[in-house]
Every structure is written in C-alpha cells, then in structure tokens.
C-alpha cells in the first residue's frame, strides 16, 4: 500500500478510522469527524495565536498544583460515544485537535494524545472554520461527553460557554462573556480569566 503523503491520495467522501489516520504523513493537518476528513484552516493567524496563548497561561498556572493537565494543539483527541469502553484505533472514527483541552483523568493520556473526552475544550474560531466548530464539533463533543466547551470569537471579543446538563446528555448555554468581563469555568469555579487580557492586542 502506497504511503499517503498528499490529500489527493485520499477519498474525501470515504470513511476512515484513527488507525488509518496514524499511517498518513501529510504536510497539512486534518481531523476526522465520524470518519470524514476535515482539513484544518490555514495556520492560525497572529490574533488566534495570541488569544490561545493568553488563555493557556492562566489555565496552566491554575492547574500547576491540580491533578488536571492542559494541552494545546497540535494534540490528538480521540472521541467516541461515552457509553462505550475504550476502543481500538480501528474502531475510532473521530480525532480532533482542539486549541486547548483540560484532562483530569490521567488514564486517558497516551503517547499520541487523549483517548476519550477531555473535561474541558476551548476552540478559538478562525474565519475559515466557524461552521465546523459550531455544528460538527458541538455535536461530537456533546455526544462524547466533553463536560464543558468554550467557543471563543476573536473578532467579536466574546466567549460562549456550554456545559453538559445533569444527565450528561445535552449542552446548555451556561454563559455569554464579553471581552471586558471575567470568565469563570463551570468545572473550575475558583479560576477567573480576565478576557480583557485574553483579547489584548
């Protein structure tokens, strides 16, 4: 079987597993959502990178003496129905690379990344990926059991905070934060994130 080094070698309408994904040697970063290939937006722009870095700093400082760890992209997160036990790579059809994710269960960490749902995921939107984050990833994170999901809108200087309901079945919009407010993770209420600093140019 020929080594896959170009997207043109793949069937963009086909269905692939995480085992397939691990064999690819692509220059371009891709994600798999329900077996379908999604190309990542071009390299994040300066605004995106600054916001991601400014979010990472207070979170990693807060987690310094906690059992949880924060990771930033590129970092593979394998996702599947939370009601299932760990699956083999050939049985997993979704792998994403969130901008930031917090993982409290060390058993989910592997050499490649995270096997199962992180506790908290943050996605910083780019002009080219809004539809993907808002629709496909929202559904995937909800189904997989990601407890808290933040969508960060760089140009609107706003954050949407979604939290799984008590039954763990559906997201509810917990809060909307503007760029001059302090955002507070539902899962880590002692952590206050100054959005003025996050969105600072």
Buried (B, 14 or more C-beta within 10 A) or exposed (E): EEEBEEBEEBEEEEEBBBEBBEEBEBEEBBBBBEBBBBBBBEEBEEBBEBBBEBBBEBBBEBBEEEEBBBBBBEBBBBBBEBEEEEBEBEEBBBBBBBBBBBBBBEEBBEEBBBBBBBBBBBBBBBEEBBEBBBEBBBEBBBBBBBBBBBBBBBEEBBBBBBBBEEEEEEBEEBBEBEBEBEBBBBEBEEBEBBBEEBBEE
